[in-house]
Amino acid sequence: MITLRRRRRRRPVLSIAALGTRFTIETDGPAVLGAARALLSAFVETLPASRGKPIRYQVIEVPVPARGVRRWSLVRDGTRIATARRAISLVPWLEQDLFSLARRRATGRLFIHASAVGGRGRALLMPGAKGSGKTTLAAKAVQSGLVPFADDCAVIDSRTLTLEALPRAFRIKPRGQAVLTPWGARLRPFRTPGSGTLHVRAVRVALVRTPARVVAIVHPTYRPRATCRLQPLSRATSLLKLLAAAYPPAVPQAAAFRALAALVRASRSYRLIYGRARHATRELEHLVGRRGSSARPS
């Protein structure tokens, strides 16, 4: 939920609700709010926001007397988080800090370092280490017609084992940018000055507001020029990989382990090795149910 209002000093304020926590963002730089609104518009609030005092972010210009120049600082509730020469360069820092704080304050959820896509009440969870190609693969799947659920961090309800939608903007590295261009009608890139990473938003896509059932856990691995192979994976191996990808739990560790074990038992697990994202996307569509599956679960 995002609203834009103005205070008495005509300083625009962006109000955001994410994972039950409310945030406000204010700055004198109009370009910052425009960029923040574009980058954070993918936040979907699936539960009512808390009624407590919102977390306050400010992007303010501060002088540096020793150098005779001015810098922009990102401040959260009076604490400086980052500093940059240009205000617009602080937007990715703001998005990352906001999401990390919302994750730490959330309760009753499990957070997995994974991307997720789906459709029609069914979702695919794609955990993996940095550089495994999960973000590029998820963005390519959205280009092909699937719905984004998460990037970098997937949210699992620890009680129902369903996947909650939190489709942050995709962070695409230069290697992935070559795979995804041309962007098409469903993806819109947003580049931050001074960064090689490109933030890409899903557009013209109906945001998912209801949790989805995880039908498969796919562990992707990108290998240049490799033939696309979707191989069944044992539950034990899948659980170990899932535990390695889990963020520190917001629920007791024993309960988190039981929930992840139950999630693995209730879904199918695969290892996906691919060299071309287009071929791998077809396998994801098979698993969601848009086409006939080409793999057999163990």
C-alpha positions, -999 to +999 in steps of 0.1 A: +000+000+000+015+033-011+001+068-007+016+102-014+007+132+008+021+166+016+029+182+049+026+218+059+061+226+046+051+212+012+076+183+016+061+152-001+060+121+020+057+085+007+039+061+030+045+024+026+032-007+044+053-039+040+050-072+060+030-056+087+053-026+093+046+010+082+073+033+068+074+069+056+100+084+032+105+121+029+130+143+011+135+176-006+146+159-038+116+152-060+135+127-081+142+106-051+105+101-043+097+094-079+125+067-080+114+053-046+078+051-057+088+033-089+111+008-071+089+001-041+055-001-059+060-038-061+056-042-023+024-060-016+008-060+019-010-093+025-017-085+062-030-054+079-002-029+087+006-024+124-009+006+141+023+016+158+045+046+149+059+043+114+096+040+107+108+073+093+133+076+064+148+109+053+170+117+023+186+150+033+214+172+020+242+179+044+273+201+041+308+187+045+328+217+059+362+201+056+358+196+018+335+226+011+310+203-007+276+189+001+265+153+003+232+135+006+225+112+035+199+085+041+186+087+077+164+062+095+148+075+127+177+098+133+204+073+124+225+078+093+225+047+071+244+058+040+259+089+022+263+096-015+271+125-038+237+122-055+204+117-038+191+093-064+220+069-056+206+064-021+173+048-034+187+012-036+202+016-001+168+028+011+149-002-005+174-027+009+174-013+044+136-010+044+130-045+034+156-059+058+140-041+087+105-052+077+118-088+075+133-086+110+101-072+125+078-098+108+064-127+129+051-161+119+070-162+086+099-180+071+122-162+048+142-180+021+169-167-001+150-175-033+130-162-062+094-173-068+070-172-097+036-189-103+001-185-114-035-197-108-028-203-071+003-224-077+039-212-072+074-224-077+101-217-051+136-213-066+162-211-038+199-207-046+232-190-038+243-157-053+251-161-090+230-193-095+208-175-120+175-176-101+168-139-105+174-139-143+153-170-146+124-156-126+124-124-147+125-144-179+095-164-166+076-132-160+084-121-195+068-154-207+036-149-187+041-161-152+034-139-122+061-126-099+059-137-062+094-128-049+130-120-058+159-125-035+137-133-005+106-155-005+080-154+023+065-186+036+037-187+062+050-210+089+015-223+097-001-228+063+031-233+043+018-211+016+039-186-003+030-149+003+035-124-025+063-099-020+075-091-056+104-068-052+120-054-082+144-078-099+181-069-095+197-079-128+234-080-133+251-073-167+251-109-176+214-112-171+206-080-188+218-095-221+195-124-216+164-103-209+167-076-236+145-067-253+125-062-222+090-066-237+058-053-224+059-070-189+093-057-176+104-021-171+141-014-162+152+013-137+189+021-135+205+038-106+235+061-114+268+047-105+256+011-103+260-018-128+230-036-114+197-028-131+164-029-112+136-043-132+099-040-123+071-062-135+044-040-152+010-048-167+009-078-143-019-083-118-003-083-084-010-114-064-028-106-031-035-141-019-010-167-008-003-196-032+005-233-027+041-242-034+039-271-060+076-275-066+110-264-053+134-259-081+171-254-074+186-237-105+222-236-116+233-216-146+261-230-167+271-213-200+261-233-231+247-262-209+218-282-222+187-275-201+181-305-177+153-308-151+163-336-127+142-349-098+159-343-064+156-363-032+137-347-004+167-350+020+189-331-005+163-305-012+157-299+026+194-294+032+196-269+004+165-251+016+180-249+052+212-234+037+191-208+019+170-198+049+174-164+066+175-164+104+140-175+114+114-151+128+100-182+145+117-207+169+143-228+151+127-261+158+094-249+144+112-235+114+128-268+107+095-287+110+078-262+087+105-265+060+105-303+062+067-302+058+070-279+028+095-303+011+072-333+018+042-314+003+059-304-029+082-318-056+119-310-057+141-306-088+175-296-098+175-273-129+207-269-149+204-245-178+224-225-203+195-207-220+169-190-199+143-194-226+145-232-224+145-232-186+114-211-186+095-237-205+103-262-178+089-238-152+057-234-171+054-272-172+057-274-134+031-246-128+007-265-151+006-243-181+020-271-202+026-308-199+055-317-176+087-330-192+101-344-159+090-371-135+092-366-098+111-392-077 
